[in-house]
Amino acid sequence: MKIIERKIFELLKKHLNSKEISLITGPRQSGKTTLMLELKSFLEKKGENVAFFNFDFESDKIFLESQNKLLEKIRLEFGGKSGYVFIDEIQRKENAGLFLKGIYDMNLPYKFIVSGSGSLELKEKIHESLAGRKRIFELNTVSFEELVNFKTEYKYKDKLSDFFLLESDKVSGFLNEYLNFGGYPRVILEKAETEKIKIINEIFRSYIEKDIAVLLNIDRADAFGTLIKLLASQSGKIIKHSKLADEVGISVASIKNYIWYAEKTYSIKLIHPFFRNIRKEITKSPIAYFYDLGLRNFSLGLFGNLNQPEQLGFVFQNFIANQLQEKIKDSAQDIYFWRTLGGAEVDFVMKSGQTVLPIEVKYSNLKNNNVAVSLRNFIEKYKPIEAWVVNLSYKSEVKINNTLVKFIPFYEVL
């Protein structure tokens, strides 16, 4: 079976030498179990003692009922020696944070690698219980860079920038595939489009009917599913809570609550407005972008069927939002968008301290250095050192006042 190499794997390998618990989180079916099994195999090849437990397996659950039972099983396997303990789907354990904290504080010669889907129990309670005792590794669905490396059988892994530059037709094909189908590993590995649809349907239904229904303590999550579809149809547009409430048929308070849950469970990410003059610059309402483009498209009935330039433009903007988020992960930078009451808008503003970088996104093969009026307005107002116009293939530079405007192909954002 082919395995998609994940960039986070090397970070996890390095963290194996740390006493801290390695906590792998992320969306449902983003590849966490596969990643854990790869780490297990890596350690076994080195001759290390390894134990693997999965809450989905009834045969493992008996050893996970209490700390004592788990430790007795580990001692039986390791014979009093040190080793590595993997626990998959930890979110299924009641009071999982306290369970792990108690074992960690015993200062035993065991390194724990733990994974769980993005439930609120995992994200909130476990994080709090394990303060100072864990490092979190977020595994999202497969990135475009990971997809390209997989599709090219890792021939260009160390020279991907050259591949992007020289193989424009192949790159365009990979981009179109990614914009249409997204990055769920099972979707990528399946060749038949009919099967891809079945897989993404199962992922979407499980998320809505199992995860969300349980979290919201309701029998049916129809309203939540409707909200997801509406947010998908408005990618790149400012959220209007009252309008959404009318369309879904629930209160504004419930809409805000549902959006909060959607973000906490790795469905959407919110980007908030950038402003320094609140009277002239627009609302505090955010914009929602989707973690996975395939899930976004499926909710609209467009999975594998994006063909209109406008549709592709929205998804491409979402794609760049995801790339920027990945770029600034584990840094002090933040991403915003800019809108004014006068109608000027810039897709993204990256902020680090007092330094800002405005970014305009164009799903187009640009041919010249024309800079949009809105971006010029931002440059006039904030005088950034640099500005970007991210597009499909055009590369150039132009100076506006003291700001260097760079036209860059999308793959340079990776």
C-alpha positions in Angstrom: 0.0 0.0 0.0 1.3 3.4 -1.0 1.8 5.9 1.9 1.7 9.7 1.6 4.7 11.1 3.3 3.8 13.8 5.8 6.1 16.7 6.6 5.1 16.5 10.3 6.7 13.0 10.5 10.2 14.4 10.8 9.1 16.8 13.6 7.5 13.9 15.5 10.7 11.8 15.1 12.7 14.5 16.7 10.2 14.8 19.6 10.6 11.1 20.4 13.6 12.0 22.4 11.6 14.4 24.6 9.9 13.3 27.8 6.9 15.4 26.9 3.8 13.5 25.6 3.5 13.9 21.8 -0.2 14.7 21.2 -1.3 14.4 17.6 -4.6 16.2 16.9 -6.5 17.0 13.7 -9.6 16.4 11.7 -11.3 13.1 11.4 -9.5 10.8 8.9 -6.6 13.2 8.3 -4.1 10.3 8.6 -3.3 10.3 12.3 -3.4 6.5 12.8 -1.2 5.9 9.7 1.3 8.4 11.0 1.3 6.6 14.4 1.9 3.3 12.7 4.8 4.7 10.7 6.4 6.0 13.9 5.9 2.6 15.5 7.6 0.9 12.5 10.5 3.4 12.7 11.1 2.6 16.3 10.7 -1.2 15.9 13.4 -1.1 13.2 15.7 0.5 15.7 15.0 -2.3 18.1 13.0 -0.2 20.6 10.3 -1.6 22.8 6.9 -0.5 21.5 3.3 -1.0 22.6 0.3 0.2 20.6 -3.2 0.6 21.9 -6.3 1.8 20.0 -9.6 2.7 21.6 -11.4 1.4 18.5 -10.3 -2.1 19.3 -12.2 -4.0 22.0 -9.2 -6.1 22.8 -7.2 -3.0 23.7 -9.9 -1.3 25.7 -9.5 -3.6 28.7 -6.0 -2.4 29.2 -7.1 1.3 29.0 -9.8 1.0 31.7 -7.4 2.2 34.4 -3.8 3.5 34.9 -2.9 0.3 36.8 -4.1 -2.0 34.0 -2.3 -0.1 31.4 1.0 0.0 33.3 0.7 -3.7 34.1 0.4 -4.5 30.4 3.3 -2.2 29.5 5.5 -3.9 32.1 4.6 -7.3 30.8 5.5 -6.2 27.3 8.7 -4.3 28.1 10.0 -6.4 31.0 10.9 -3.5 33.1 12.8 -1.7 30.3 12.1 1.7 28.8 9.9 2.0 25.7 7.4 3.9 23.6 3.6 3.7 24.2 1.2 4.7 21.5 -2.5 5.3 22.3 -4.8 6.0 19.3 -8.2 7.7 19.5 -7.6 9.0 23.1 -10.7 11.2 22.8 -12.8 8.1 23.5 -11.4 7.9 27.0 -13.4 9.7 29.7 -11.2 12.2 31.6 -8.3 11.4 29.2 -6.3 14.4 30.3 -6.3 13.3 34.0 -5.6 9.7 32.9 -2.5 10.7 31.0 -1.4 13.3 33.6 -1.4 10.7 36.4 0.8 8.4 34.4 3.2 11.1 33.2 3.7 12.4 36.8 4.9 8.9 37.9 8.1 9.7 35.9 8.2 6.2 34.4 10.7 5.3 31.6 8.0 5.4 28.9 7.5 7.9 26.1 3.8 8.4 25.2 2.6 9.3 21.7 -1.1 9.9 21.7 -3.6 10.8 19.0 -7.2 11.9 18.8 -9.6 13.6 16.5 -10.5 17.2 17.0 -13.2 16.8 19.6 -13.7 19.5 22.1 -12.8 17.0 24.9 -9.4 16.6 23.3 -8.8 20.2 22.4 -10.0 21.8 25.6 -9.9 19.5 28.6 -6.8 17.4 27.7 -4.8 20.5 26.8 -5.6 22.0 30.2 -4.8 18.8 32.2 -1.5 18.3 30.4 -0.2 21.8 30.7 3.6 21.7 30.6 3.5 18.0 29.9 2.8 17.7 26.2 3.6 19.2 22.8 0.7 19.4 20.3 1.2 18.3 16.6 -1.7 19.3 14.4 -2.1 17.0 11.4 -4.4 18.5 8.8 -5.4 16.9 5.6 -2.7 16.5 3.0 -1.1 19.7 1.8 -0.6 20.6 -1.9 3.2 20.1 -1.5 2.6 16.7 0.0 0.3 15.8 -2.8 2.7 16.8 -5.5 5.6 14.9 -3.9 3.3 11.8 -3.7 2.1 12.1 -7.3 5.7 12.5 -8.6 6.9 9.6 -6.4 9.2 11.9 -4.4 11.6 12.4 -7.4 11.7 16.1 -6.9 11.3 16.3 -3.1 14.5 18.3 -2.7 14.0 20.4 -5.8 10.3 21.0 -5.9 10.8 24.7 -6.8 12.5 23.6 -10.1 9.7 21.2 -10.8 7.1 23.9 -10.4 9.0 26.2 -12.7 9.7 23.7 -15.5 6.6 21.4 -15.4 3.8 24.0 -15.6 1.3 21.7 -17.3 1.7 19.0 -14.7 1.6 21.6 -11.9 -1.7 23.0 -13.4 -3.2 19.4 -13.4 -2.2 18.8 -9.8 -3.6 22.1 -8.7 -6.9 21.4 -10.5 -7.1 18.0 -8.8 -6.4 19.5 -5.4 -8.9 22.4 -5.8 -11.5 19.8 -6.8 -10.9 16.9 -4.4 -9.0 18.4 -1.5 -6.5 16.5 0.7 -8.1 13.7 2.6 -5.6 10.8 2.3 -8.2 8.2 1.4 -9.6 10.4 -1.3 -6.1 11.0 -2.8 -5.3 7.3 -2.7 -8.5 6.3 -4.5 -8.3 6.5 -8.3 -11.9 6.1 -9.2 -14.0 9.3 -8.9 -17.1 7.4 -7.9 -15.2 5.9 -5.0 -13.8 9.3 -4.1 -17.3 10.6 -3.8 -18.3 7.7 -1.5 -15.4 8.3 0.7 -15.9 12.1 1.1 -19.6 11.4 1.7 -18.8 9.0 4.5 -16.4 11.6 6.0 -18.9 14.4 5.8 -21.8 12.3 7.2 -19.7 11.0 10.1 -18.6 14.5 11.0 -22.2 15.9 11.0 -24.1 12.9 12.3 -21.6 11.6 14.9 -19.2 14.3 16.0 -21.5 17.3 15.8 -24.6 15.5 16.9 -22.8 14.3 20.0 -21.2 17.6 20.8 -24.4 19.6 20.4 -26.4 16.9 22.2 -29.0 16.7 19.5 -30.6 13.8 17.6 -30.2 15.4 14.2 -27.7 18.0 13.1 -29.5 19.2 10.0 -29.3 22.8 11.0 -25.5 22.5 11.4 -25.2 20.8 8.0 -27.2 23.6 6.4 -24.9 26.2 8.0 -21.8 24.4 6.7 -23.3 24.5 3.2 -24.1 28.2 3.5 -20.6 29.0 4.8 -19.1 27.0 1.9 -21.2 29.0 -0.6 -19.9 32.2 0.9 -16.2 31.4 1.0 -14.2 34.7 1.0 -17.3 36.7 2.1 -17.9 38.4 5.4 -20.1 36.3 7.7 -23.5 38.0 8.4 -24.9 36.2 11.4 -28.4 37.5 11.2 -28.8 36.5 7.5 -27.5 33.1 8.3 -29.9 32.7 11.2 -32.8 33.6 8.9 -31.7 31.1 6.2 -31.0 28.2 8.7 -34.0 29.0 10.8 -32.3 29.2 14.2 -31.3 32.1 16.5 -28.3 34.4 15.9 -26.9 33.1 19.2 -27.1 29.5 17.9 -25.5 30.5 14.6 -22.5 31.9 16.6 -22.4 28.8 18.7 -22.4 26.5 15.7 -19.7 28.5 14.0 -17.6 28.2 17.2 -18.1 24.4 17.1 -17.2 24.3 13.4 -13.9 26.0 14.0 -13.0 24.0 17.1 -13.6 20.7 15.2 -11.3 21.6 12.2 -14.1 22.2 9.7 -13.5 25.9 9.2 -11.0 28.6 10.2 -12.0 32.2 10.8 -10.0 35.1 9.6 -10.8 38.5 11.2 -10.7 42.0 9.8 -7.6 44.2 10.0 -8.2 47.8 11.0 -6.6 50.8 12.7 -9.5 53.2 12.2 -12.7 51.5 13.2 -14.9 54.3 11.9 -13.7 54.0 8.3 -12.8 50.3 8.2 -15.5 47.7 8.2 -17.3 45.4 10.7 -15.7 43.1 13.2 -17.3 40.1 11.5 -14.9 37.4 10.2 -14.6 35.4 7.0 -14.8 31.6 7.1 -12.4 29.4 5.1 -12.4 25.6 5.0 -9.6 23.4 6.2 -10.3 20.9 3.4 -11.4 22.0 -0.1 -12.9 18.6 -0.9 -15.2 18.8 2.1 -16.2 22.3 1.2 -16.9 21.3 -2.4 -18.9 18.2 -1.4 -21.2 20.2 0.8 -22.1 22.3 -2.3 -22.5 19.3 -4.7 -19.3 20.4 -6.5 -16.9 17.7 -5.5 -14.8 17.0 -8.5 -17.0 19.2 -10.6 -15.5 22.7 -10.3 -15.4 24.2 -13.8 -16.6 27.8 -13.6 -13.9 30.5 -13.2 -15.8 32.1 -10.4 -16.1 28.8 -8.5 -12.4 28.1 -9.0 -11.5 31.6 -7.9 -13.2 31.2 -4.5 -11.6 27.8 -3.9 -8.2 29.1 -5.0 -8.5 32.0 -2.5 -9.4 29.4 0.2 -6.4 27.3 -0.9 -4.0 30.4 -0.5 -5.6 31.1 2.9 -4.6 27.5 4.0 -1.1 27.9 2.6 -0.6 31.2 4.5 -1.9 29.6 7.7 0.5 26.8 7.3 3.3 29.2 6.6 2.9 31.2 9.8 2.1 28.2 12.1 4.2 28.2 15.3 5.1 31.9 14.7 4.0 35.2 16.2 2.3 36.3 12.9 -1.4 36.6 12.3 -3.6 36.7 9.2 -6.4 39.2 8.6 -8.4 40.6 5.7 -9.0 44.3 4.9 -12.3 45.9 4.0 -13.3 49.6 4.1 -16.8 51.2 4.2 -15.8 52.7 0.8 -15.6 49.3 -0.7 -11.8 48.8 -0.9 -10.7 45.3 -0.1 -7.5 43.2 0.2 -7.8 39.4 0.5 -5.2 38.9 3.3 -3.0 40.9 5.5 -0.2 39.2 7.3 0.8 41.0 10.5 4.0 40.6 12.6 4.3 43.2 15.3 3.8 46.6 13.5 4.9 45.1 10.1 2.1 44.3 7.6 2.1 42.5 4.3 -1.0 42.9 2.1 -1.7 40.0 -0.2 -4.1 40.0 -3.2 -5.1 36.7 -4.8 -5.9 36.2 -8.5 -6.9 32.9 -10.1 -5.4 34.0 -13.3 -2.2 33.8 -15.5 -1.4 37.5 -15.2 0.4 39.2 -18.0 1.4 42.6 -16.6 2.2 44.5 -13.5 -1.3 46.1 -13.0 -2.0 46.7 -9.3 -5.6 46.8 -8.3 -7.0 50.0 -6.9 -7.8 48.5 -3.5 -4.3 47.2 -3.0 -3.0 50.7 -4.0 -5.3 52.2 -1.4 -3.9 49.9 1.3 -0.3 50.8 0.2 -1.1 54.5 0.4 -2.7 54.2 3.8 -0.3 51.8 5.6 3.0 52.1 3.5 4.1 48.5 3.8 7.6 47.5 2.8 6.2 44.8 0.6 3.0 43.6 -1.0 2.2 40.4 -2.9 -0.1 39.6 -5.8 -0.4 35.8 -5.8 -1.5 34.3 -9.1 -1.1 31.2 -11.2 2.2 31.7 -12.9 3.3 35.3 -13.4 6.4 36.6 -11.7 7.5 40.2 -11.6 8.0 43.3 -9.4 6.9 46.9 -9.4 7.5 49.8 -7.1 4.6 51.9 -5.8 6.0 54.7 -3.8 8.3 52.9 -1.4 6.5 49.6 -1.4 7.8 46.7 -3.5 4.9 44.9 -5.0 5.8 41.3 -5.9 3.8 39.3 -8.4 4.4 35.7 -7.4 3.2 32.3 -8.6 1.1 30.4 -6.0 3.7 27.7 -5.4 6.1 30.3 -3.9 3.7 30.6 -1.0 4.1 26.9 -0.1 
